[in-house]
Amino acid sequence: MALFPFIDGVKGCASALAGSESYIPSQDGAPLYLTVNDIARVMLDALSVGAG
């Protein structure tokens, strides 16, 4: 497992990456779990650059 911690004052989000034989991505890809302070703003930012 790799952890990417949130750092105060730095743009970004906390996240983790895990892998083992029991973690198998679906046909739609692997799930991502991220921690952000303002999900509405993050979603608007992502959609404004073409995510979706």
N, C-alpha and C positions, 0 to 999 in steps of 0.2 A: 504494500500500500504506500502511496506517495501522498503527502499532505501539502497543500498550497495554502498557507495561512493568510488571513486578512492582515494587512499592515496599515496602521493608522496613517493617514496623510498620503497614501499611495493609491492611485486609481486601480480598481480591480475588485475581485471577490475571493472569498475563501472557497476552496474546493478540495476534492480528494480523488485519487485515481486508484482503483483496486483491480486486481486481476488474480484469477485462480481457475482451476478446472470447472468450478461451479458457477462462474460468471460467464454466461454465454449470451452475446448480443442477439437480439431478434432480427428479423428481416428489415425492421425499421431502424436498426442501429442500436447503439448502446445508450442506456439512460444516463443522463448527467444530473448531478445534484450539486447545486451551487447556493451559497449563502450571500445575500446582498442586503443592504440597508433599505433600499427603495425599489421593490420589484417593478412597480408601475413605470418608473423612470427608465430602468434597465430594459424593460420590454419595448418601450417607445424608442429608445436608442437603437436596439437591435433591429426593430422593424424599419427604422428610418434608413438603415444601410443595407436592407434587402434580406434580412433573415426571415424565415417563415416558410 
